């Protein structure tokens, strides 16, 4: 199973994969691996709220996809012993949709809104009064005869998740009493996570096999669990069923995931930069045409990891391959390669790239 873009190392999830993930998701805060600071802060927030006998402050979780925001929302509900309602920002198109959800909540419930930065503006404004005063005003009628009917909402806790916190409006962000940012996992933390997932799935795995998969998982638990399932398939069909380092390497070679976690599209981008454009700089649209993909796919799926891995740099003049990118492809970087100390000297007479 792959992400919605067909990418095995995509951090996004599709509907068919949610059931597979549910079995390995931790159910309690003590089972949640890594994110130690966030866990400690959440533990204090929830414990103090339970001692007071009141719902905790509203919670905002931000960070890249696949790091456990949805899992933490379910853990918050489990720790509080309350129910949870799950929806997403794009699904709430009208304020009436949100009002129906809010008025159906019981006292102490958790409302989880994924991708909350994409919620419609009318619904967002309705959410303000619900978060602060536990009240919503439903407009009945149109024009001069329209009237506002106030409806009380039971005290609840809103857990919002976003991959792009910068798109949240200031008034929305200020209404959250607790804001946490989830960071990428270290390889050591991913190894612990993989061994736990392997126990739950009944997959025999060696320590070096877990380390091999962890090193190719881009610091993302969702990708680590996805690769574990694919390596399990390989081990059951072409080996003795045990995930060892040799089995993991052979399986991930079949699935085009290299030692750094790059897949076919990632390598195509880096190869195009190095071989076709001599390391760049090159505009985004030109680069996308060279690899046969849409610019949005290159920018949103490939670039974040390539930049974080130090293989690609975004400069005012375009995308540039770093020295590490040349060496990863087995090429000798030319003098002046970006990443050796200074970017290439600008050429004032060259044509400007189509996009930065």
N, C-alpha and C positions, 0 to 999 in steps of 0.2 A: 504494500500500500504506500502510496506516495502523497505528497502534498497536492493542493489544488492545481498547481502548475505542472504536475507530473514529475517533480523533482524529489528524489529520495532524501536529499539533505535539506529540503525546505523546512523551515520552522513552523509553517502554517499547517493546519490540520483540516481534513475533509470530514464529512459526516460519517462515512463508513469506518473511519479510524477512531472515532470517539469511543465506541464500545471496547475496542482493543485497549485503549489507553485507560479506560475506567478501572480495569482490573488491577493495574499496577499503581494507580494513584494512591498516595498516602491519605488516610482518613482522619488522622489526628496531627496536631502541631508537633508533637514529639517525634513523629515518623517522617516529618518533612526534612529532606536532606539539604544542607548548605543554607545560604541566605541567613546566616546566624544572627546578624544584627536585626533583620526584619522579624525573625522568629521571636527574639527576645522582646522587641517592642510590642509585637502583637500579643504575646503572652501577658505582658503587663496590662495592656489595654483591656483584654477580655476578662482577666481575673478581677480587675478592679470593678468592671461593669457588673460582673456576676455578684460581687460582694454588695454592691449598692442595690442590686435587684432592678437595674434599668438597662435598656439597650446601650451598647457602646456607641461612641461617635462614628459618624460615617467614614468609610475607609476608601482611599484611592490607591490602587496598585498600578504602577507604570513599569514599562520595560519592554524589551523585544519579545516577539511571540515565542511560545514554547518553553518559558521559564517557570510556569506554575501559578499564574495569576488565577485561573479558574479553579485550580486545586486549592489554593489558599481561601478562595471565597467559600468553597464547600467545607473546608476545615473550620472556618469561622462559625458557620451554622452548626456544625457538629459539636464544637466546643461549647457553644451557647445552649445546645440542646433545642434548637428552634428549627422551623421549617425554612426552606429557601425557594425563592422564585427566580428563575433564570430567564433572561431575555438579552437582547443586543440592541445597540444604538440604531443601526439601520432598520431594525424591525419596528421601531417606534416612529411612525411617520406623522401621526397626529396627536395632539394633546389628549384627545378622548381615549386613545389607546393606552396612554400612560395612566390616565385617571382610573380606567377600569382595573388596571393592575394594582394600583395603590390602594383603592378602596376594598380590594379583595384580600389584602394582607391582614393577618391576625397579629396581636400584640407580640413584639419581640422577633418577628420574622426578619429574615435577611433577603433583601432584593439585590440580585446581582445583575448588573448591566455591563455586558462585554462591549468593547469598542465604544465607550461612552462618549468619546469626542465626536462621533458621527450621529448623535441624537439630533432630531429636528429641533429647530429653534423654538417653536411654540411649546413643544413638550419640555424642552429645557427650562423655559420660564415657568412652566407649571411645577416643575420639580423643585424650584427654589423654595416656594412656600411649604411644600411637602417636607423638605429636608429640615427646615428651620422651625416651622410652626405646626407640623403634622396636620396640614389642612390644604385642600385644593379647592379652587373656584372653577366650577364647570359653567361655561357660557351656554345658555339656552336661547335659541332664536337668533335672528339676524337684524342688523340695522338698528334703528332707534328703539325697537321693542325688545332688544336683547337684554337678558338679565343674567346676573351671576349668582349661581346657587353654591353656597359654601358647603363643603362636605368634610367631615372630620376623618382623619386617617389614623389608624392605630400606630403607636410608636414603633418604629422599625429601624433597621440599620441598612443603609445603602452601601454596597460594595461595588465600586466602579473600577473597571479595568481598561487600560488604554496602552496602545503601542506608540502613541504619538502625543505625549502630554503637552507639547507645545501648541497643539490645536485646541486644547481646552480653553474656554473663555475664563477670564479672571474671576467673575462672580461664581462660576461653577467650581473652580478650583478652591476658592476661599471657603466654601461651605463644607469641605471635608475636614474633619477634625484630625485625621491621621493620614499622612501621605507616605507611601513607601515606594522605593525604586528597586526592582529586582535586577541583579547583575548576572552576567554569564558565569557558569559554573567552572571551577577548576577541574583539570583531568582527574585529580584525586577524588573529588566529590562525585564526579561522574562514575568512577569505578565503584564507589560504594553504592550508588544508585543502580548501576547495572547488576551488581551481585544481588541486590534486593529484588529487582525485577526478575532476574533469572530464577530465584527461589520461588517466586509467586507463579511464574510460568512453567516451572518444572524443567528448566533447561540447565543441564550440567555445564558449568563454565569454570575455566581456570583463571587464576589471577592475571596471568599475562594475556589471556584472551580478553578479559574485561578491560585491561589497560590499552590493548590495541584498538578496541571499539571506542573507548573513551577519547583517545587521541584524535579520532576522525569525526567526532560528534559536534564540532563547532561550539563547544561549551554550552550546548542546549539539551536538556533532558529529553524533550520530545524526539529529537533526532537520535539520541542515544538509544532510546527504547525502540524506535523504528528500525535502526540498524541491527539491534539485537534480534528482532524478530526475523529479519531477512537472513542474518547469519545462522540463526537456528534452522531455517528452512534448508539452507545449504548443508549444514552439518547433518541433518536428518537424511538428506537424499544422497549426498556424495561423501559422507564421512561416517563416523561411528556415533554421531549424535551429540558429542561433547564439543563445546566451543573452546578451542585452543587458539593460540596466537597464529598457528599455521592455517587453521580453518578460517579464522576471521580474515586474514590477509587474502586468502584465496577467494572467499565469498565476496569481499568488498571490491576485489578486482573485477569480478563478474558484474557487480553493480556499478562499476565506474566511479568508485569513491577512492581517491588516492590518500596518501599518508597524511596530508594536511586537512583532509575533509573536502577537497575540491571535487566537484562532479564534472560531467561532460561540459556543461554550459560555462562553468567557472573557468575551466581550462581553455575553452574556446575563446573566452574574453581575453585571458592573459596571453594566449598564443597569438591572437590577432594583434594585440598591442605590440608584442615583441617582434613578430615576423612580418606583419603587414605594414606596421606604422613605425618600425624601428624604435619602439619604446614610447612613442607619443611626443608631444601631446596631441590628442585627437578628441573631437567633439562626441557627445553621447550618441547623437543620431547616427553619425558615421560609424561609430563602433557597433551600434546595434545592427545596422545593415550588414556589416562585415561578418557577424555571427548568426545572422538570419533570425533575429528576435526583435520584439518590440522594445523601444527605449525604456518604457516603464518596467519591463521585466528585468532588463540589465540593471537599471538603477535601484529597484526595490528588492530584487532577489539575489543578485550577484554582488553588487558593489559593497553593501554593508560588511559582508564577511571578508571580501578581498582587501578592503581598506583596513579592517581590524587586524588581518593577518599580515599586513605590511607588504602586500603584493601590488597594490595599486594606490595611487595618490590622485586626489582631485585638486587640480590647480585652476587658477583663473583662466588659463588658456586651454584647458581640457584635461582628459584623463592621461596619466603617465604611469608606465610600468616602473617599478622600483628595481633596485639591484637584486633584491630577494626573488622577484618574479623571474628575472633572467636566469638566476641560478636554479630555481625550482624546475625550470624547463630544461636544464642542462646546457644552457647557453652561457657564453662568456660576456658579461656586461661591458659595453663600451665605456671609455672614459667620460666622466661627466654624467653618468647615469643617476637619475633621481634616487636618493637614498644613500649615496656615497658621501654626502656632506652638504651638497647644494643642488638645487634644481638646475636644469639646463638653462643657459643664458637665453633670454628672450630674443626672438628674431622679429624685429620691428617691421620687416618688409614681407613677411610671410602672410598668407591669407589667414584671416581669423577663423577659428573653429566655429562650426555651426552652433554649438552650445557649450557652455562652460562645463 
